[in-house]
Amino acid sequence: MYGRPSRSLLMEAITFLDLTPTIVVLLFVVGFIGGMVSGFIGSGGAFVLTPAMMSLGAPAIVAVASNMAHKFPKALVGSIKRAKYGQVDVKLGVMMGIFAEAGVFYGKSVMTDIRNQFGDAGTDLYVSAVFVVVLAVVGGFVMRDALRSRREEGVGTPHVTPKIALWVQSVRIPGTMMRFKSIGNKEISVLFILPLGFATGMLAASIAVGGFIGVPAMIYVLGVPAIMATATELVVAFVMGAGGTMLYAWDGFVDIRLAMIILAGSLFGVQIGAIGTTYVKEWVVKMIMAMIMLIVLVSRFFKVPVYLSNLDLIPTIPEGTLTVLSTLSFSTLGLALLAGAGAILLALFKGIHEDRKAKEAASADA
């Protein structure tokens, strides 16, 4: 029979991962790669870290809460690093972060309500389903834009501000206008920033990934260049991550062990990713971001039937099939991590090589 799980799930105890040496090493590696992704494309890197922790056995709500706990100190390091390169709009980041806190409060209540009704399996299904939908929409859009930007660059077409952003920048609402350096010192009404910040915080608190909304919103709605959008998102991640951590920790969902191991790896990786942004073009950042999103989408897609079966929302799937689906999900996630790390390092080394050649040529001409 299908239907809602029994009320015994309402009292389901919080379960944390058994940290064997193998799990600890895997978490550190995942944190390192997630840090590189975070430093390179902004968004905290949680869209690879949350699925990774879930694939290793952490309940979704614990993965989300622990991700937020590790995110804000890492985001602080990344934002400071990229601020040295002039890539951060602090005013915009703080403004979006303030509005994001309201979204964090709402998103956290959604997660706890789902767990109270359906247990850990319910939050696992919710997080995975939202990942699939959001990654498909945002990842597909960013991939299309990256390909278009690459073609335009090849024929010498200058960067064009999106039409929506041009309209947003043209709207004048007295008493709500603020000037931001990331859009050429133009003014934008905070009434446009408010819903973007709220949506970023809500998504961050419910699936630990606010950058899905924050980065594309800054690029396509506000008109912020991709390099500055990914850097400014780290400021937003710091502000809302601190608030979200306190909210989740109050209910006991933060596994500080996971957070610290992931953070240890991330603090190394985030600096490599941040350095990489100084040597690559905007379309490369978008391309790598979209590639990782779409591969992670496939990984979570394989797990959705598993959670549906566990909740008795579909006919029970044979144990062998569940094992195959879980293996496919884990393997695909591993591919996303390796592909993301490889692409970032390749872009970094290629950019350093081209920059060195350009400097040598300039010295020879002089």
Buried (B, 14 or more C-beta within 10 A) or exposed (E): EEEEBEEEBEEBEBEBBEBEEEBBEBBBBBBBBBBBBBBBBBBBBBBBBBBBBBBBEBBBBBBBBBBBBBBBBBBBBBBBBBBEEEBBBBBBBBBBBBBBBBBBBEBBBBBBEBBBBBBBBBBBBBBBBBBBEBBBBBBBBBBEBBBBBBEBBEEEEEEEBBEEBEEBBEEEEEEBBEEBBBBEEBBBBBEBBBBBBBBBBBBBBBBBBBBBBBBBBBBBBBBBBBBBBBBBBBBBBBBBBBBBBEBBBEBEBBBBBBBBBBBBBBBEBBBBBBBBBBBBBBBBBBBBBBBBBBBBBBBBBBBBBBBBBBBBBEEEBEEEEBEEBBEBBBEBBBBBBEBBBEBBBBBBEBBBEEEEEEEEEEEEEE
